[in-house]
């Protein structure tokens, strides 16, 4: 999906590239409300957010009912961090795709529905749009919680899991988009000063894009 969307962003793509109109709507900058590409992505984001909210709503009950060991409790805290990382990641994409304005210019602009609890009735599912500022506050809060709960690194089969430095990087990215560059720089310098990370060598960079 995303490489096709990126291909369309300059609005210079050949409309013969795809004959499927739901894609060509993106190329023409003429997306209709029934476009399945867009509604599918919206549903996928909120489906993930629902799973996060479900986990966070029930994890404390699990602790009470199952009386887990100290090792299991430590893992549950990490899982909370992973869940909040995912929720922050989804809302970051949602508000940039569907928010009305760049947040540094207008924090009161309409963002997306901010859903943090499981709905138990149909009425509770009818959530109005939060402001862009409110959504960003939640994004930052989720990534900060993830930063505090996640380990600095993983190993073995868990190597690709989000860790505290992934959360720091996302906070830097959020603050850059938010146009709070001093705060973004603080996070980026912390990552760079860690000593465990380095930029891809210039001679290898082109290969990342099948150059």
N, C-alpha and C positions, 0 to 999 in steps of 0.2 A: 504493500500500500504506500509506504512513505516515499520510496524512490519515485513512484509515479507522481505523487503530490509535489515532491521537490522539483521534478522535471517540469511541472506545470507552472511553478512560481514566477518565472520571468515573463510569462504570457507570450512567449515567442514559439511555443511548441507547434509543430505541424498538426492540425486538427485531424489529419488522416492517420495519425499515429494509433489512435484507438477509435473504433467505430461505436463503442458503448457510450451512450450519451451521459450516463451518470459520471463518467470520468471526464468527458469533454466539457461538462458544465464547470468543472474546476479549471480547465484550460481557458475557458471563455470568461472566467470570473462571473459566472451566472448560475450559482448553485441554487437549486429549488428545494423547497421544504421537504419533499418526499425523496430526496437523494439518499439511496441506501448506503452509499459509501460513508456519508457523514453521520446518518442516524446509527449505523453499525458501530462507528467509533465512539460516539456518545454513549451508547448502551454498554460498550465494553468497558469504558472508563468507570461508569457508575456501577456496573456489575462488580468490578474490582473493589470499589469503595464500599459497597455493601458487604462484601466478604470481610474486609478489614473491620468494619463496624461490628459485624457479627462476632468476630474473634475477640475484639476488645470488650464487647459487652458480656462475654461469657467466660473469659479467662479467669477472672476473680472468683466466679462461682466454681470453676474447676478446682481452684486452689482450696476452697473451703470444703468441697465434697471429697476430693481425692487425697488431700494431705500429702502433696508431693515431697520428695526429698529435697535437700539443699541444692543438689546438682540439677534436679528438674526445675526448681524455682529459678535458678540462674538462667537456664535455657528459656524459661517462659518470659523472663525479662528481656532477653535477646529477641524473642519472637515478637514481643510488643514493639521493640525498636524497629524490627523488620516491617511490621505491619504499618507503623506510622511513616516509615520511609516510603512505602508503596503509596499510601494515601496522599502524602505530600507531593509525590511524583505525578500522580494522576491529576490532582488539582492544579498543579503548575501547568500542565498541558491544557487542561480544560479552560482555565481562565485566560490563557494566551490565545487559544483558538476561538473562544466564544465571548470573552470579555469585551466591553465596549471601547476601552481606551487603554493607552499605556498608563500604568498605575501611578507613575511619578507625576503625570500631568493631571490626573483626575482620579483620586482615590475613591470618590463617591460614585463613579460610573458603575453601571450594572455589570456584575460579574456572572457567576453561575450559581445555581442552587447549592448551598452549603449544607450537606447532609452528614451529620456526625453520630446519629443514633438510628437504630432499626425502627422502621415504621410498623405499627401494630394495627393501623386502620387505613382505609383508603384516603381519608382526609389528611392523615399525617404524611402521605406520599406527595401531596400537592404543596411543594415547597417553593416559595418565591425566590427570585434571584437575590443573592447577597450582593453587596457592593464589592468592587474590585479590591478595595482596601481590606474588607473583612476576609475575603478569600486568601489574600496574601498573608494576613496575620496568622491564619490557620496553617498555611503552607510552611511558614517559618517555624511555628510552634511544633509541627510534626517533625520537621527535619532536626530541630534542636533536641527533641525527645529522642529521636533516632541516634543522634550524635552521642547523647549521654548514655544510652542503653546498649549500644552495639560495641563489640570488641574492636580494637584497632586493626585487626587483620584476621583472616581465616586461613586454613590450610587444608590440604588433602582434597576430598570431594567437595568441601564447602568453599573452595577458593573464590568462586564467583559470587558469593553472597555479598550483599551490601554491608559495609563496615562503617566505622565512625568517620573514616576519611572520605568515603563516598558521600556521607551526609554533609560533611564540611564542604565538599566540592559543590553539592547541590545548593547549599546555602549561599555559597559564593555566586553561583549562577543566578539564583533568585535575586540576590541583592544587586547584581549587575543589571538584570532586567528591570529591577525596581529603581535603578539609577542611583543607588546608594553605593557609590564606588569605594569610599573609604572602608566600609564594613566588608565589602567583597574582597578588598585587598588584604584585610586582616586574615580572612579565612584562607585565601590563596597562599599567602606567605607562610602560614602555619603548615599547609600541605607541602610546600616547597622545602621548608626547613626541616621536615621530618627525616630526610635523607634516604627514605625508602623508595621515593618516586623520582622519575626523570622523564624528560620529554623524549619522544621518539626521535632517533637520529635523523637529520635532514635527508640523508641518502635513502632512508627507508620510508620517509613520509609519503612519497608519491604512491608507493605500493599499497597504502591503506585504501586507496580509491581505485584500485585496479589500473593504475597509471601505466 
